[in-house]
Structures are given as structure tokens and as C-alpha cells.
Amino acid sequence: MGKKLAVFGWALYDFANTIFSMNVISLYFVLWVTVDNRCEDVVYSIVLSGSLFLAAVAEPLLGAVSDIFKKRIPFLVFFTLLACAFTAVLGIAKTLFMALAVFVLANFCYQTATVFYNALLAKVAGGEEVGRVSGLGAGLGYLGAIVGLIVTRPFVMKYGHQAAFIPTAVLFFLFSLPCFFLVKEEGVFSSGGRLKIQLGSIFLRIKETFMHSEKYPGLLRFLVAAFIFLNAVNTVIVFMSVYLKKVGRFSDSELISLYLVSTLMALAGAFVFGTVVDRVGAKKSLVLSLMIWTISLFAGAFAFSRIMFWIVAPLIGIALGSVWTASRALVVKLTPEDKLGEVFGLLGTVGKSSAIIGPLIWGGTIFLFGFLGVSKYRLGILIQSLFILSGWFIVRKVPEERE
């Protein structure tokens, strides 16, 4: 029973933080900036990239610190509480500049917290259940996104996009609490004195991972592949609402309905791929997921009817749910448990770096090819599909698990 409660508490954190991801990053904040305040897409791209850059620098170091202390929960609690607080401030920000600055802080804390959350996967899941537990978390995450959309929708419909942020902060906080209390870690959190002694070794630990990569077969190849395919994944997450709004000409109400359907498919994809991972392996599952991504983006670039958008968006939902489930499980399979914090930190750096480059490529494409009209968005999607295809090619040569 204790293990089941720990698994439930861990997975429920995915439910909580995906509410933030959906409502703030993917939907309402980008619309508040680009539509309500009439800013160019590139403004949001730059601000988002800045927050991701800060997280990319900090995550491997903080992940290595959590490995040294053999503790994840204290770091998870600290950064989650900050993320919730800054998200609430977004709801009362009076100026665009203030909101953009607070968004940088909120997103930094949200992104950093996921490192410690992901590193807890090996603790709460047995060796043969990594896929199922990862899929459960990802599935509940998308269920959380649906709940978040439903709860905040009345506020948005009545008061506008900015009204979503305070309810989002409250939901994020409440559904994070079970993870804080149900997932148990052995030992006592050490004093700061130990950190001073170990601080110099943190860089050596990270350097050792790269200098002696033969100890971790396939890990660096996977990180390279992830850097490439996450360019597209992160870009689609951020700009899918803009694409559907300007190319598909969806209204706010239609957009939320489409997001709900797509998120249900992401939930299904996460649950199904959790079982697939445990049966055929994390690597093969990730290869299949990237193929779904490639097909989805190509179809989205050439979607000209409303029916096509209603087909492609749920397909992208399946791809989203499956790629996180398989990627997280593959990291656990390739990494020793005493380096999970560091490696998930490195994966965070890889993801954030690609999330900086991807949106900048998107924003640059939209800006440079503005003369194409709406077709500039289709070109942007086609370019992102090439990142997915390149990542798929590299992932095929990653081993299934660490020897």
C-alpha cells in the first residue's frame, strides 16, 4: 500500500505541473502577449528563451547537488512553491514588462522543479514498471491539463486571458502536495557545510560523465537526439495555439475545445505507451513516437480544412503523451541511480537549449518570411518536422538499456 501511495503521489505531481505548462506556457500567456498586447511572436520567443537559458545553466548543477545529498524532495518543494507564487503574481501584473519579468522567474522555477521530480521515478517504480509509472504520470499530467482548462475557462471567458493565472497557481499548489508528503526518502537532509565541501566536485561529476561516456553506453547519443527532436516538441507546445488561431482561424472557445480533445488523446497516448515501453522497450517506443510526430507535423503543415485540423491536433496529442513517457523511461534505463539527478539535469539543459533554439527558429522564420502571409506558419511547421526526423534517425542507434 505504501508503494502504491508513493506512485500515486508522484504521478499526481505531473497532474499539477502540466496545469501550469498548458495554461501559462502553451495557451493563455502567449495569447495574452501576442493577441491582447499585440506583440510579435519573436518577443515572447526571446522572453521564453531567456528563462529556459537560466534553467539550462542551473539544472545540471542542482541535479548533481541532489545526487550528493541523495535528496530530491526538498529541492522539489522549494522550486514548486516559488513557481506557484510567481504564477499568481502574473494574474495581477499591471504592465507587460512586469508580466514578462515575472514569467521568466515562474518558468525557471517550474522547469527546474521537474529535474527533481523526474529523478524520483527510479525510487517509486520497480525495475520492470518504469514505463507504466512514467506513463501514469504523463497520463495524469494531461488529465491535469484538461481539469486546468475546464476550471479556468469560466474566468477566461468572463475576464480575459490574464484571469487564468491565479486559479492556475492554486491548482498547481494543491495537487503538488501529495507528492511532497507521500513520496518518502531515506536519511536526513544534510547541512549547508557539506555543500561547501562538495561544491567543487559537482563540476567534476558532470565532466566525468562526458569524459568517460563509455561507462554509460548510449546516454550521450540519446542526449544529442533529444536536443534535436525537442526543438520541435517544445516549439509546437508553445506555438500550437498561435498556429491554430492564425492558420486554422479557431475562436477562443473552439481552441479550448480542440485542446481538450487533443489533451485527452495525449492522456491515452501516455497510458498506452507506458505499457508499450515495458513490453517492447523504451527505445523502440520512442522511435515509434517520433514517427507519429513526423507524420503529424507534415499533415499539419498541409492542413487546409477544419476537419484536417481536428484530425492532426489529436494526433499531435498522442505524440506528446508518448514522447515524454518513453524518453523519461529510457533515461532511467540508461543511467545509474546515483547519477539520475545529474543526468535529468543534463536532459533539462538539452531540452531548454533546444527550447531556446526552436522558438527562435520559429520566430525568425515567421519574421523573415512574413511576405508569405499565412503560409509562413506552414513553412515554420515543415522546418520543425525536419528536427523530429533527424532525432528519429539518431535514436535508432541508442541501446535499449544500460548493461
C-alpha positions in Angstrom: 0.0 0.0 0.0 2.9 2.4 0.8 4.4 1.9 -2.6 1.0 2.5 -4.3 0.5 5.7 -2.4 4.0 6.8 -3.3 3.4 6.1 -7.0 0.0 7.9 -6.8 1.6 10.9 -5.1 4.5 11.0 -7.6 2.2 10.8 -10.6 -0.2 13.4 -9.2 2.6 16.0 -9.4 2.5 15.5 -13.2 -1.2 16.3 -12.9 -0.2 19.5 -11.1 2.6 20.9 -13.1 1.0 20.2 -16.5 -1.7 22.6 -15.5 1.0 25.3 -15.4 2.5 24.1 -18.7 -0.8 24.1 -20.5 -2.4 27.3 -19.1 0.7 29.5 -18.9 3.3 28.4 -21.5 1.1 26.8 -24.2 -2.1 28.8 -24.1 -3.0 31.8 -22.1 0.2 33.7 -21.5 1.4 33.5 -25.1 -2.1 34.7 -26.3 -2.1 37.5 -23.7 1.3 38.7 -25.0 0.7 38.2 -28.8 -3.0 38.9 -29.1 -4.1 41.1 -26.1 -0.9 43.2 -26.1 -0.3 42.9 -29.8 3.3 41.9 -29.6 5.2 40.0 -32.3 5.8 36.3 -31.7 9.5 36.9 -31.5 9.0 39.0 -28.3 7.5 36.0 -26.5 10.2 33.8 -28.1 13.0 35.9 -26.6 11.5 36.0 -23.1 10.7 32.3 -23.1 14.3 31.5 -24.3 15.8 33.7 -21.6 14.0 31.8 -18.8 15.0 28.5 -20.4 18.6 29.6 -20.7 18.7 30.3 -17.0 17.2 26.9 -16.2 19.6 25.1 -18.7 22.6 26.5 -16.8 21.3 25.7 -13.3 19.7 22.3 -13.8 22.8 20.0 -14.1 24.4 21.7 -11.2 21.3 21.5 -9.0 20.7 17.9 -10.1 24.3 16.9 -9.1 23.8 18.6 -5.7 20.7 16.5 -5.2 22.7 13.4 -6.1 25.3 14.3 -3.4 22.7 14.9 -0.8 20.7 11.8 -2.0 17.6 14.0 -1.6 15.1 15.3 -4.2 12.0 16.3 -2.2 13.4 19.4 -0.5 14.5 20.8 -3.9 11.2 19.9 -5.5 9.2 21.6 -2.7 11.3 24.8 -2.8 11.1 25.4 -6.6 7.5 24.4 -6.8 6.4 26.8 -4.2 8.2 29.6 -5.9 6.7 28.7 -9.3 3.2 28.8 -7.8 3.9 32.2 -6.2 5.2 33.8 -9.4 2.3 32.4 -11.4 -0.2 34.1 -9.0 1.7 37.4 -9.5 1.1 37.1 -13.3 -2.6 37.4 -12.6 -2.2 40.8 -11.0 0.7 42.2 -13.2 -0.2 45.7 -14.3 2.3 46.1 -17.1 3.5 44.0 -19.9 7.2 44.4 -18.8 6.4 43.3 -15.3 4.5 40.3 -16.5 7.3 39.2 -18.8 9.9 39.5 -16.0 7.7 37.5 -13.6 7.1 34.9 -16.3 10.9 34.4 -16.6 11.0 33.6 -12.9 7.9 31.4 -12.8 9.0 29.3 -15.8 12.6 29.0 -14.4 11.3 27.5 -11.1 8.7 25.3 -12.9 11.4 23.9 -15.3 14.0 23.4 -12.5 11.5 21.5 -10.3 10.9 18.9 -12.9 14.5 17.7 -12.7 14.0 16.5 -9.1 10.6 15.2 -9.9 11.9 13.0 -12.8 14.8 11.8 -10.7 12.3 10.3 -8.2 10.9 8.0 -10.9 13.5 5.2 -10.1 12.6 5.4 -6.4 8.9 5.0 -6.8 8.9 2.5 -9.7 10.3 -1.0 -9.7 12.7 -2.0 -12.4 10.0 -3.7 -14.6 7.4 -0.9 -14.0 9.3 2.2 -15.1 7.3 2.5 -18.3 3.9 2.1 -16.6 4.7 4.5 -13.8 6.1 7.1 -16.2 3.1 6.6 -18.4 0.8 7.0 -15.4 2.5 10.3 -14.5 2.3 11.6 -18.1 -1.3 10.5 -18.4 -2.4 12.2 -15.2 -0.4 15.2 -16.4 -2.7 15.5 -19.4 -5.7 14.9 -17.3 -4.5 17.8 -15.1 -4.3 19.9 -18.2 -7.9 19.1 -19.0 -9.0 19.9 -15.5 -7.0 23.1 -15.6 -8.6 24.2 -18.8 -12.1 23.4 -17.5 -11.6 25.2 -14.2 -10.0 28.3 -15.7 -12.3 28.6 -18.7 -15.1 30.5 -17.0 -12.5 33.0 -15.7 -11.1 33.5 -19.1 -14.4 33.8 -20.9 -15.5 36.5 -18.4 -12.4 38.4 -17.6 -9.8 37.6 -20.4 -6.6 35.6 -20.7 -4.9 37.0 -17.7 -7.6 35.8 -15.4 -6.3 32.2 -15.8 -3.1 32.7 -13.8 -4.3 32.9 -10.2 -6.5 29.8 -10.5 -3.6 28.0 -12.2 -1.3 28.8 -9.3 -3.8 27.5 -6.8 -4.3 24.2 -8.7 -0.6 23.7 -9.2 0.0 24.1 -5.4 -2.9 21.9 -4.2 -2.1 19.0 -6.5 1.6 19.1 -5.7 1.0 18.4 -2.0 0.5 14.6 -2.2 3.9 14.2 -3.8 5.6 16.2 -1.1 4.1 14.0 1.7 3.6 10.5 0.1 7.0 10.0 -1.6 9.5 9.1 1.2 13.3 9.4 1.0 15.7 7.7 3.4 18.1 9.8 5.6 18.1 13.4 6.7 18.8 16.4 4.6 22.4 17.4 5.3 23.6 20.8 6.5 25.0 23.5 4.2 28.5 22.8 5.4 28.6 19.6 3.4 27.6 21.6 0.3 30.6 23.8 0.6 32.9 20.8 0.8 31.2 19.1 -2.2 30.6 22.2 -4.4 33.9 21.8 -6.3 33.2 18.2 -7.1 29.9 19.0 -8.7 31.7 20.2 -11.9 34.0 17.1 -11.8 31.0 14.8 -11.6 29.5 16.4 -14.7 32.8 16.4 -16.5 33.3 12.7 -15.7 30.0 11.8 -17.3 31.3 13.3 -20.6 34.9 12.3 -20.4 34.1 8.7 -19.6 31.0 8.3 -21.6 31.9 4.6 -22.4 30.6 3.9 -18.8 27.1 4.9 -19.9 26.6 3.4 -23.4 24.1 5.3 -25.5 23.5 8.1 -23.0 25.3 10.8 -24.9 23.8 9.7 -28.2 20.4 9.9 -26.6 21.1 13.4 -25.3 22.2 14.5 -28.8 19.0 13.1 -30.3 16.9 14.7 -27.6 18.4 18.0 -28.2 17.4 17.7 -31.9 13.8 16.4 -31.6 12.9 18.5 -28.6 13.5 21.6 -30.8 10.2 20.7 -32.5 8.4 19.3 -29.5 8.9 22.5 -27.4 8.1 24.8 -30.3 4.8 23.0 -31.0 3.9 23.2 -27.3 4.5 27.0 -27.3 3.1 28.0 -30.7 0.4 25.4 -31.4 -2.3 27.9 -30.2 -0.9 30.6 -32.4 -0.8 28.3 -35.4 -4.4 27.2 -34.9 -5.6 30.7 -34.3 -3.9 32.3 -37.3 -3.9 29.4 -39.8 -7.0 27.5 -38.7 -8.8 30.6 -37.7 -10.2 29.0 -34.5 -12.0 31.2 -32.0 -11.0 31.1 -28.3 -13.9 28.8 -27.5 -13.1 26.4 -30.4 -9.4 26.5 -29.5 -10.1 25.4 -25.9 -12.4 22.6 -27.2 -9.7 21.4 -29.6 -7.2 21.5 -26.8 -9.4 19.4 -24.6 -9.8 16.7 -27.3 -6.0 16.8 -28.0 -5.2 16.5 -24.4 -7.5 13.5 -23.9 -5.5 11.9 -26.8 -2.3 12.8 -25.1 -3.6 11.1 -21.9 -4.4 8.0 -23.8 -1.1 8.0 -25.6 0.8 8.3 -22.3 -1.1 5.4 -20.7 -0.8 3.1 -23.7 2.8 3.9 -24.3 3.5 3.2 -20.6 2.6 -0.4 -21.3 4.3 -0.5 -24.7 7.6 0.7 -23.0 7.5 -2.2 -20.5 6.7 -4.7 -23.3 8.9 -3.7 -26.2 11.4 -1.4 -24.6 11.8 2.4 -24.1 14.0 2.9 -27.2 11.6 1.2 -29.7 8.7 3.1 -28.1 10.5 6.4 -28.6 11.3 5.6 -32.2 7.6 4.9 -32.8 6.6 8.1 -31.0 8.9 10.2 -33.2 7.4 8.6 -36.3 3.9 9.7 -35.1 5.4 13.2 -34.6 6.8 13.4 -38.1 3.5 12.3 -39.7 1.6 14.7 -37.6 3.7 17.8 -38.4 3.8 17.1 -42.1 0.0 16.7 -42.1 -0.4 19.8 -40.0 1.7 21.9 -42.5 -0.7 20.9 -45.3 -4.0 21.0 -43.4 -6.4 23.3 -45.3 -9.8 22.2 -43.9 -11.2 22.4 -40.5 -11.6 18.6 -40.5 -7.9 18.1 -41.1 -7.0 20.3 -38.1 -9.4 18.2 -35.9 -7.5 15.1 -37.1 -4.0 16.5 -36.8 -4.2 18.1 -33.4 -5.3 15.0 -31.5 -2.6 13.0 -33.4 -0.1 15.5 -32.0 -1.6 14.9 -28.6 -0.8 11.2 -28.9 2.7 12.1 -29.9 3.1 14.4 -26.9 2.0 11.9 -24.4 4.1 9.1 -25.8 7.4 11.0 -26.3 7.6 12.1 -22.6 6.7 8.6 -21.4 9.3 6.8 -23.5 12.0 9.5 -23.0 11.8 9.5 -19.3 11.8 5.7 -19.1 14.8 5.5 -21.4 16.9 7.8 -19.2 16.2 5.6 -16.2 17.2 2.6 -18.2 20.5 4.1 -19.4 21.6 5.8 -16.1 22.8 4.5 -12.7 20.5 5.6 -9.9 23.2 7.6 -8.2 23.6 9.9 -11.2 19.9 10.3 -12.1 19.7 13.9 -10.7 22.7 14.9 -12.7 21.5 13.2 -15.9 18.0 14.5 -15.7 19.6 17.9 -15.1 21.6 17.4 -18.3 18.4 16.3 -20.1 16.9 19.5 -18.8 19.8 21.5 -20.2 19.4 19.8 -23.5 15.6 20.4 -23.5 16.0 24.0 -22.5 18.7 24.6 -25.1 16.5 23.2 -27.8 13.6 25.1 -26.5 15.6 28.3 -26.9 16.7 27.5 -30.4 13.4 26.0 -31.6 11.2 29.0 -30.7 13.9 31.4 -32.0 13.9 29.5 -35.3 10.1 29.7 -35.4 10.1 33.4 -34.6 12.8 34.1 -37.1 11.0 32.1 -39.8 7.8 34.0 -39.2 9.6 37.3 -39.3 11.8 36.6 -42.3 9.1 35.1 -44.4 6.4 37.5 -43.5 5.8 38.2 -47.2 4.3 34.7 -47.5 1.3 35.7 -45.4 -0.3 32.8 -43.5 1.9 30.3 -45.4 4.9 31.5 -43.3 3.4 29.4 -40.4 3.2 26.3 -42.6 6.8 26.7 -43.5 7.6 27.0 -39.8 5.9 23.7 -39.1 7.7 22.0 -42.0 11.1 23.1 -40.6 10.2 21.7 -37.2 9.3 18.4 -38.7 12.9 18.1 -40.1 14.2 18.3 -36.5 11.9 15.4 -35.5 13.1 13.3 -38.4 16.8 13.9 -37.6 16.3 13.0 -34.0 14.5 9.8 -35.0 17.5 8.8 -37.1 19.9 9.1 -34.2 17.6 7.5 -31.6 17.5 4.3 -33.7 21.2 3.6 -32.7 20.7 4.1 -28.9 20.9 0.8 -26.9 17.7 -0.4 -25.1 19.2 -0.1 -21.6 22.4 0.2 -19.6 24.4 -3.1 -19.4 
